[in-house]
Amino acid sequence: MITLRSDIKSPFYEQIYNQIKNDILHGYLKPGDKISGTRSLANLLGISRNTVDRAYQQLNAEGYIISKKSAGFYIADLPFAFTDTSKIKKTAPSKKILSTNINSEIKTKIKYDLTNNSYTNNLFPTKIWKKHYLYALDSISLKKEITSLQSFQGDYSLRNEISRYVERIRGVKCTAEQIFITSGLQQSIELLCVYKGHTKASVLMENPTYPKAKEIFLKNNYDISYADVDKDGLIIDDTHKKIQYDFIYTTPSHQFPLGMCMSLERRYELLKYANNNDTFIIEDDYDSELRYYQKPIPALKAIDYYEKVIYLGTFSKILAPSFRMGYLVLPQSITNDFLEKFENYNSTVNLINQLALANLLSSGDYDRLVRKMNYIFKKRFETFKEGFESFTLPLNITQNVSGQYFLIEFPEEVNKTMLIEKALDQGVKVYDSMFFWHEKYSCPSNSVFLGFSKIPIEDISDCINRLKKAWEI
C-alpha cells in the first residue's frame, strides 16, 4: 500500500516512485506482477493522474516496470531484485549494502564493458591540455575576473572562439553574445527548463531517445510526449501538429541511439512546425564531429531561418567524458530575455579551464584532436565490424558512419536476454537497447547496444572471440 506524506519535502511523484522501486528491489513486487493503472492509483490516493504518470514514467525509464500496449504496467525482470525477503532480515545491517555487494560481484566478472560513457586512459591529451592550461595560468594575472564572481554567460574569449568554430565546422552563424557556457548537457537543459518553466510545460522527444535528457525534463516537471523516428529522422504526425509544445528535443545529425541523420526535407518540416506553433527546438549535437567517412553534416541550426533552434554543443566527446563543459547557442530573439531571467546567476564553470579551452581552439590543436579521435574511433569500429562478419549467427550493425557506439540486431527468434547473459558469462558487458525507448514493447525485441570508447583496439580481438563463444549457438 502506498502512503503519501505531505509533511516532508519530497513531492508525491517521488514518494510513489521510491515506494514502488523499494518494493521491487526487496521482492514484495515480483517480475511479471501487474501494478495499478495510473487512473485507478490516482483515484485511490486522491491525487492528480499526472502525478502518478510522472512516477510511472521514471520507473519505466529506469527499467523497473514495463508498459504493455492496452494491458497496463508490469514489473520488469530485473536480475538484481531481492526475491527472497527472508534473507534480508538475516543479513547485515543495511539493505543498501546487499545491493552494493551484488553489483560488485557482477563487476568482477566484467573484463570488457562496452559502454560509450568512458574513455581509455591514453585518450586524454595530457600534454596538449597541460600546455594550454599553463598558458591560461600565465594570462590569468592579467584578468581581474579571477578575483570576482564570473559572468553567467562565461568567458568572452571562449565564446568568441566557439562562435568561429561552430560557423566553420557546423555552419552555425552566431555571435559571442548568443553563446552561454555551461557545465554540460544537464545544466544546459535545466537552464532551458527554468527559462520556459510553467505549470503545464511540455516537451516532445524522439522515441527512442537519450535517457539522461529525458530524466532532466521529468525532474523539472515537464510533460513528455514522444514522436517515432524512421530512416529520415523524427516524425511530426497530425497528432503532434495539434499540440503546442514548449520544446522539441532532437538529435538530428546522429539520432541517439539508432544513428540515422535527419533528412533535409524532414528538417525543413520540423522548422516550419516550430515556427507555426511557437515551439523551440533543442538540437543536441552531442557527437557530430565524429564522422568516419565524410565531413560533418551542417547542424539544423545552420538553416534556422525562423530563429527557433537552440543549439547544444559539448567538448566531452573529444577531450573526455569527465570534461564537463558545454554551451548553448540561443536565437538572437531570446538572448536578452534569457540574460534577464538569470541576471542573478553566476557561471559555475572554472575560468582557467575556459581560458585554456579558448586557447586550445584558437591554436588549431583542437582540430588536430578531432582528426585524431576520428581516426581512433573509426579503427575501433571497423575492427568490431570485421570481427562480427566472421560470426555464423546472422546479425546486423544498424549504423556505421559516426560516433562511439552501434546497435546490433539479431534474428527475431533469438532470445536477446539470453545473449546478454551469455556475454556477461564471458566477461563482456553489452547493454539492452530497451532502456532508450519510452514504451518497452515498441523497442525491437532483438537489439543490443555496444559502445567502444572504453576498449583499446588491441583488446577488441579478444572481446570478439568472447562474444563469439557466447553467441555461437
C-alpha positions as CSV (number, residue, x, y, z in Angstrom):
1,M,0.0,0.0,0.0
2,I,1.4,3.4,-1.0
3,T,1.4,6.0,1.7
4,L,1.8,9.7,0.8
5,R,3.1,12.2,3.3
6,S,2.5,16.0,3.0
7,D,4.8,16.8,5.9
8,I,8.1,16.1,4.0
9,K,9.7,18.0,1.2
10,S,9.7,15.1,-1.3
11,P,6.9,15.6,-4.0
12,F,4.2,13.0,-4.3
13,Y,5.5,11.6,-7.6
14,E,8.9,10.9,-6.0
15,Q,7.3,9.2,-3.0
16,I,5.3,6.9,-5.3
17,Y,8.4,6.2,-7.4
18,N,10.6,5.4,-4.3
19,Q,8.0,3.2,-2.6
20,I,7.3,1.1,-5.8
21,K,11.1,0.9,-6.5
22,N,11.8,-0.3,-3.0
23,D,9.0,-2.9,-3.2
24,I,10.5,-4.2,-6.4
25,L,14.1,-4.3,-5.1
26,H,13.1,-6.2,-2.0
27,G,10.9,-8.7,-3.6
28,Y,7.4,-7.6,-2.5
29,L,6.6,-6.9,-6.1
30,K,7.9,-9.7,-8.4
31,P,8.7,-9.8,-12.1
32,G,5.5,-10.1,-14.1
33,D,3.3,-8.7,-11.4
34,K,0.8,-6.2,-12.7
35,I,0.5,-2.9,-10.8
36,S,-2.4,-0.4,-10.6
37,G,-3.1,1.7,-13.6
38,T,-2.4,5.5,-13.4
39,R,-6.0,6.4,-13.2
40,S,-7.0,3.9,-10.5
41,L,-4.0,4.7,-8.3
42,A,-4.6,8.4,-8.7
43,N,-8.2,7.9,-7.6
44,L,-7.2,5.7,-4.7
45,L,-4.6,8.2,-3.4
46,G,-6.8,11.3,-4.2
47,I,-4.2,13.0,-6.4
48,S,-3.7,14.0,-10.0
49,R,-3.3,11.3,-12.6
50,N,-0.3,13.3,-14.0
51,T,1.5,12.9,-10.7
52,V,1.2,9.1,-10.9
53,D,2.0,9.1,-14.6
54,R,5.3,11.0,-13.8
55,A,6.3,8.4,-11.2
56,Y,5.5,5.6,-13.6
57,Q,7.4,7.3,-16.5
58,Q,10.5,7.5,-14.3
59,L,10.2,3.8,-13.2
60,N,9.6,2.9,-16.8
61,A,12.6,4.9,-18.0
62,E,14.9,3.2,-15.4
63,G,13.6,-0.3,-16.4
64,Y,11.8,-1.2,-13.2
65,I,8.4,-1.5,-14.9
66,I,7.4,-2.2,-18.5
67,S,4.3,-1.0,-20.3
68,K,2.3,-3.4,-22.4
69,K,0.0,-2.0,-25.0
70,S,-3.6,-2.0,-23.9
71,A,-2.6,-4.1,-20.9
72,G,-1.1,-1.8,-18.3
73,F,2.1,-1.8,-16.3
74,Y,4.1,-4.8,-15.2
75,I,7.2,-5.4,-13.0
76,A,10.2,-5.9,-15.3
77,D,12.5,-8.9,-14.9
78,L,15.4,-7.4,-13.0
79,P,18.5,-9.6,-12.3
80,F,19.3,-7.8,-9.1
81,A,15.9,-7.7,-7.4
82,F,15.7,-9.3,-3.9
83,T,13.3,-12.2,-4.4
84,D,13.7,-13.7,-1.0
85,T,12.9,-11.2,1.6
86,S,13.7,-13.6,4.4
87,K,17.4,-13.2,3.6
88,I,17.2,-9.5,4.0
89,K,16.3,-9.8,7.7
90,K,19.1,-12.3,8.4
91,T,21.9,-10.4,6.7
92,A,23.8,-7.4,7.6
93,P,22.7,-4.2,8.7
94,S,21.9,-2.4,5.5
95,K,19.8,-3.3,2.5
96,K,21.8,-0.9,0.5
97,I,25.0,-2.9,1.3
98,L,23.4,-6.0,-0.1
99,S,22.8,-4.2,-3.3
100,T,26.3,-3.0,-3.5
101,N,27.8,-6.4,-2.9
102,I,25.7,-7.9,-5.6
103,N,26.8,-5.3,-8.1
104,S,30.4,-5.7,-7.0
105,E,30.2,-9.4,-7.6
106,I,29.0,-8.8,-11.2
107,K,31.7,-6.2,-11.8
108,T,34.4,-8.6,-11.0
109,K,33.2,-10.8,-13.9
110,I,33.4,-7.9,-16.4
111,K,36.6,-7.7,-18.4
112,Y,35.2,-5.5,-21.3
113,D,32.5,-3.0,-20.5
114,L,31.1,-1.9,-23.9
115,T,29.9,1.5,-22.8
116,N,30.1,4.8,-24.5
117,N,30.4,6.8,-21.3
118,S,34.1,6.2,-20.5
119,Y,37.4,6.5,-22.4
120,T,40.6,4.5,-22.3
121,N,43.2,6.4,-20.2
122,N,45.6,7.1,-23.0
123,L,43.0,9.1,-25.0
124,F,43.1,12.2,-22.8
125,P,45.6,14.7,-24.5
126,T,47.5,15.4,-21.3
127,K,50.5,17.2,-22.8
128,I,48.4,19.4,-25.1
129,W,45.9,20.3,-22.3
130,K,48.8,21.0,-19.9
131,K,50.3,23.4,-22.4
132,H,47.1,25.4,-22.8
133,Y,46.3,25.2,-19.1
134,L,49.7,26.7,-18.2
135,Y,49.1,29.4,-20.8
136,A,45.8,30.2,-19.1
137,L,47.5,30.4,-15.7
138,D,50.1,32.8,-17.0
139,S,47.5,35.0,-18.5
140,I,45.2,34.9,-15.5
141,S,47.2,37.5,-13.7
142,L,46.2,40.0,-16.4
143,K,42.5,39.3,-15.8
144,K,40.7,41.0,-12.9
145,E,37.9,38.4,-13.3
146,I,39.7,35.7,-11.4
147,T,39.2,37.6,-8.1
148,S,35.5,38.1,-8.6
149,L,32.4,36.2,-9.5
150,Q,32.2,35.2,-13.2
151,S,29.7,36.3,-15.8
152,F,26.8,34.0,-16.1
153,Q,27.5,33.7,-19.9
154,G,31.1,32.6,-19.4
155,D,34.4,34.0,-20.6
156,Y,34.1,36.2,-23.7
157,S,37.3,34.9,-25.4
158,L,36.0,31.3,-25.2
159,R,32.5,32.4,-26.5
160,N,34.2,34.2,-29.4
161,E,36.3,31.2,-30.3
162,I,33.2,28.9,-30.1
163,S,31.3,31.3,-32.4
164,R,34.1,30.9,-35.0
165,Y,34.3,27.2,-34.6
166,V,30.6,26.4,-34.9
167,E,30.4,28.5,-38.1
168,R,33.4,26.8,-39.6
169,I,32.6,23.2,-38.6
170,R,28.8,23.2,-38.2
171,G,27.6,26.0,-40.4
172,V,26.1,27.9,-37.4
173,K,26.4,31.6,-37.7
174,C,26.2,33.3,-34.4
175,T,27.8,36.0,-32.2
176,A,29.6,35.5,-28.8
177,E,26.6,37.3,-27.3
178,Q,24.3,34.3,-28.2
179,I,26.6,31.8,-26.5
180,F,26.3,30.6,-22.9
181,I,29.0,28.4,-21.4
182,T,27.6,25.6,-19.2
183,S,28.9,22.6,-17.3
184,G,27.4,20.2,-19.8
185,L,24.1,18.7,-21.1
186,Q,22.4,18.6,-17.7
187,Q,22.9,22.3,-16.9
188,S,22.1,23.3,-20.4
189,I,18.7,21.6,-20.4
190,E,18.0,22.6,-16.8
191,L,18.5,26.2,-17.6
192,L,16.2,25.9,-20.6
193,C,13.6,24.2,-18.4
194,V,13.7,27.0,-15.9
195,Y,13.6,29.6,-18.6
196,K,10.4,28.2,-20.1
197,G,9.1,26.6,-17.0
198,H,5.4,26.9,-16.1
199,T,2.8,24.7,-14.6
200,K,2.0,22.9,-17.9
201,A,5.4,23.0,-19.5
202,S,5.8,20.3,-22.2
203,V,8.4,18.7,-24.4
204,L,8.3,16.4,-27.4
205,M,11.1,13.9,-27.5
206,E,12.2,11.3,-30.1
207,N,11.4,7.6,-29.4
208,P,13.9,6.2,-28.8
209,T,15.8,9.0,-27.0
210,Y,18.7,9.8,-24.7
211,P,17.6,8.7,-21.2
212,K,19.6,11.3,-19.3
213,A,17.9,14.1,-21.2
214,K,14.5,12.6,-20.5
215,E,15.3,12.3,-16.8
216,I,16.2,16.0,-16.6
217,F,12.8,17.0,-18.2
218,L,11.0,14.7,-15.8
219,K,12.8,16.1,-12.8
220,N,11.8,19.6,-13.9
221,N,8.1,18.5,-14.0
222,Y,7.7,18.6,-17.8
223,D,5.0,16.6,-19.5
224,I,6.7,14.5,-22.1
225,S,5.2,13.3,-25.4
226,Y,7.0,11.1,-27.9
227,A,7.5,11.1,-31.7
228,D,8.6,8.0,-33.6
229,V,11.7,8.1,-35.9
230,D,12.3,6.4,-39.2
231,K,15.3,6.4,-41.6
232,D,14.7,10.1,-42.2
233,G,14.6,11.0,-38.5
234,L,11.9,12.4,-36.2
235,I,8.3,12.2,-37.5
236,I,5.9,15.0,-36.7
237,D,2.4,13.5,-37.3
238,D,-1.1,15.0,-37.3
239,T,-1.4,14.4,-33.5
240,H,1.6,16.4,-32.7
241,K,0.6,19.2,-35.0
242,K,-2.4,19.9,-32.8
243,I,-0.3,20.5,-29.7
244,Q,1.9,23.5,-28.8
245,Y,5.0,22.2,-27.1
246,D,7.5,24.4,-25.2
247,F,10.3,22.3,-26.6
248,I,11.2,19.6,-29.1
249,Y,14.3,17.7,-28.1
250,T,16.1,16.1,-31.0
251,T,19.5,14.7,-32.2
252,P,19.2,15.3,-35.9
253,S,22.8,14.9,-37.0
254,H,23.2,11.5,-35.3
255,Q,20.0,10.1,-33.8
256,F,20.6,8.6,-30.4
257,P,20.7,5.6,-30.4
258,L,19.6,4.5,-33.9
259,G,22.3,6.5,-35.7
260,M,20.4,8.0,-38.7
261,C,20.8,11.5,-39.9
262,M,17.6,13.6,-40.3
263,S,16.9,14.2,-43.9
264,L,16.8,17.8,-45.3
265,E,13.1,17.5,-46.1
266,R,12.3,16.4,-42.6
267,R,14.5,19.2,-41.2
268,Y,12.5,21.9,-43.1
269,E,9.2,20.3,-41.9
270,L,10.4,20.4,-38.3
271,L,11.5,24.1,-38.6
272,K,8.2,25.0,-40.2
273,Y,6.2,23.3,-37.5
274,A,8.3,25.0,-34.8
275,N,7.6,28.4,-36.4
276,N,3.9,27.8,-36.8
277,N,3.5,26.5,-33.2
278,D,5.9,28.9,-31.5
279,T,7.9,26.0,-30.3
280,F,11.7,26.0,-29.6
281,I,13.8,23.1,-30.9
282,I,16.6,21.8,-28.7
283,E,19.2,20.5,-31.1
284,D,21.6,18.2,-29.1
285,D,24.6,18.0,-31.3
286,Y,26.4,15.6,-29.0
287,D,29.0,13.9,-31.3
288,S,28.7,15.5,-34.8
289,E,32.5,15.9,-35.0
290,L,33.0,12.2,-35.0
291,R,32.3,11.4,-38.7
292,Y,34.4,8.5,-40.1
293,Y,33.9,8.8,-43.8
294,Q,32.5,12.2,-44.5
295,K,32.7,15.8,-43.3
296,P,30.2,16.6,-40.5
297,I,26.7,17.4,-41.8
298,P,25.7,21.0,-41.1
299,A,23.6,21.5,-38.0
300,L,19.9,22.0,-38.0
301,K,20.7,25.4,-36.5
302,A,22.6,26.3,-39.7
303,I,19.3,26.6,-41.6
304,D,17.3,28.1,-38.7
305,Y,15.8,31.0,-40.6
306,Y,12.8,31.1,-38.2
307,E,15.1,31.6,-35.1
308,K,13.6,28.6,-33.4
309,V,16.6,26.3,-32.8
310,I,18.6,26.3,-29.5
311,Y,21.9,24.5,-30.2
312,L,23.6,22.4,-27.6
313,G,27.3,21.7,-28.0
314,T,29.9,19.8,-26.0
315,F,33.6,19.2,-25.8
316,S,33.4,16.0,-23.8
317,K,33.4,13.6,-26.8
318,I,36.8,14.9,-28.0
319,L,38.5,15.7,-24.7
320,A,37.0,13.3,-22.1
321,P,33.6,12.4,-20.7
322,S,34.5,13.9,-17.4
323,F,35.4,17.3,-19.1
324,R,32.2,18.9,-18.0
325,M,31.9,21.9,-20.3
326,G,29.3,22.6,-23.0
327,Y,27.5,25.5,-24.4
328,L,24.2,26.9,-25.6
329,V,23.7,28.9,-28.8
330,L,20.4,30.8,-28.4
331,P,18.3,32.5,-31.1
332,Q,19.0,36.2,-31.1
333,S,15.3,36.9,-30.4
334,I,15.5,35.4,-26.8
335,T,19.1,36.1,-25.8
336,N,18.3,39.3,-23.9
337,D,15.3,37.7,-22.2
338,F,17.4,34.7,-21.2
339,L,20.1,37.0,-19.7
340,E,17.4,38.9,-17.7
341,K,16.0,35.6,-16.4
342,F,19.3,34.6,-15.0
343,E,20.7,38.0,-14.1
344,N,21.5,36.9,-10.5
345,Y,23.2,33.7,-11.6
346,N,27.0,33.3,-11.9
347,S,29.0,30.9,-14.0
348,T,29.7,27.5,-12.5
349,V,32.4,26.7,-15.0
350,N,36.1,27.1,-13.9
351,L,37.5,30.2,-15.5
352,I,41.0,28.7,-16.0
353,N,39.5,25.8,-17.9
354,Q,37.6,28.2,-20.1
355,L,40.7,30.2,-20.9
356,A,42.7,27.0,-21.6
357,L,39.9,25.8,-23.9
358,A,39.8,29.1,-25.7
359,N,43.5,28.9,-26.5
360,L,43.1,25.2,-27.5
361,L,40.5,26.2,-30.1
362,S,42.4,29.3,-31.4
363,S,45.7,27.4,-31.7
364,G,44.4,24.7,-34.0
365,D,45.2,21.9,-31.5
366,Y,41.5,21.1,-31.0
367,D,41.1,20.5,-34.8
368,R,44.0,18.1,-34.7
369,L,42.5,16.3,-31.7
370,V,39.2,15.9,-33.6
371,R,41.1,14.3,-36.5
372,K,43.0,12.0,-34.1
373,M,39.8,10.9,-32.3
374,N,38.0,10.2,-35.6
375,Y,40.9,8.0,-36.7
376,I,40.9,6.1,-33.4
377,F,37.2,5.5,-33.3
378,K,36.9,4.6,-36.9
379,K,39.6,2.0,-36.5
380,R,37.8,0.6,-33.4
381,F,34.5,0.4,-35.2
382,E,36.0,-1.2,-38.3
383,T,37.8,-3.8,-36.1
384,F,34.5,-4.7,-34.4
385,K,32.7,-4.8,-37.8
386,E,35.3,-7.1,-39.4
387,G,35.1,-9.4,-36.3
388,F,31.4,-9.7,-36.4
389,E,31.5,-10.6,-40.1
390,S,33.0,-14.0,-39.1
391,F,30.0,-14.9,-36.9
392,T,27.8,-17.7,-38.2
393,L,24.9,-16.1,-36.2
394,P,23.2,-13.6,-38.6
395,L,23.4,-10.1,-37.2
396,N,23.2,-6.6,-38.5
397,I,25.0,-3.4,-37.4
398,T,22.5,-0.6,-37.6
399,Q,24.9,2.3,-38.2
400,N,28.5,2.7,-39.2
401,V,29.3,6.3,-40.1
402,S,30.0,8.1,-36.8
403,G,30.1,8.2,-33.1
404,Q,31.3,5.8,-30.4
405,Y,28.6,3.1,-30.4
406,F,26.4,0.9,-32.5
407,L,23.3,-1.3,-32.2
408,I,23.4,-5.0,-33.2
409,E,20.2,-6.6,-34.4
410,F,19.7,-10.3,-34.2
411,P,17.1,-12.6,-35.9
412,E,13.7,-12.4,-34.3
413,E,13.8,-15.9,-33.0
414,V,17.0,-15.2,-30.9
415,N,16.5,-14.6,-27.2
416,K,18.2,-11.2,-26.6
417,T,18.2,-11.6,-22.8
418,M,20.0,-14.9,-23.1
419,L,22.6,-13.3,-25.4
420,I,23.3,-10.5,-22.9
421,E,23.6,-13.0,-20.0
422,K,25.9,-15.3,-22.0
423,A,28.1,-12.3,-23.0
424,L,28.4,-11.4,-19.3
425,D,29.4,-15.0,-18.5
426,Q,32.3,-14.5,-20.9
427,G,33.3,-11.2,-19.2
428,V,31.7,-8.8,-21.8
429,K,29.0,-6.4,-20.8
430,V,26.7,-5.3,-23.6
431,Y,23.5,-3.3,-23.0
432,D,19.8,-3.9,-23.6
433,S,18.6,-1.3,-26.0
434,M,15.1,-1.2,-24.5
435,F,16.1,1.5,-22.0
436,F,16.2,4.1,-24.8
437,W,12.5,3.5,-25.7
438,H,9.5,5.1,-24.0
439,E,7.4,2.1,-24.2
440,K,9.4,-1.1,-23.9
441,Y,7.0,-3.0,-26.2
442,S,7.9,-0.6,-29.0
443,C,11.6,-1.5,-28.7
444,P,13.0,-4.0,-31.2
445,S,13.0,-7.3,-29.4
446,N,16.3,-8.3,-30.8
447,S,18.8,-5.4,-30.5
448,V,21.6,-4.7,-28.1
449,F,23.8,-1.6,-27.6
450,L,27.6,-1.7,-27.8
451,G,29.9,1.2,-27.2
452,F,33.6,1.2,-28.0
453,S,35.0,4.3,-26.3
454,K,36.4,2.4,-23.4
455,I,38.0,-0.6,-25.1
456,P,41.6,-0.3,-26.5
457,I,41.9,-1.5,-30.1
458,E,44.3,-4.2,-29.1
459,D,41.7,-5.8,-26.9
460,I,38.9,-5.9,-29.5
461,S,40.0,-9.2,-31.0
462,D,39.8,-10.9,-27.6
463,C,36.4,-9.3,-26.9
464,I,35.1,-10.5,-30.3
465,N,36.3,-14.0,-29.5
466,R,34.5,-14.0,-26.2
467,L,31.3,-12.8,-27.8
468,K,31.7,-15.4,-30.5
469,K,31.9,-18.1,-27.8
470,A,28.9,-16.7,-26.1
471,W,26.7,-16.2,-29.1
472,E,27.6,-19.0,-31.5
473,I,24.8,-21.4,-30.5
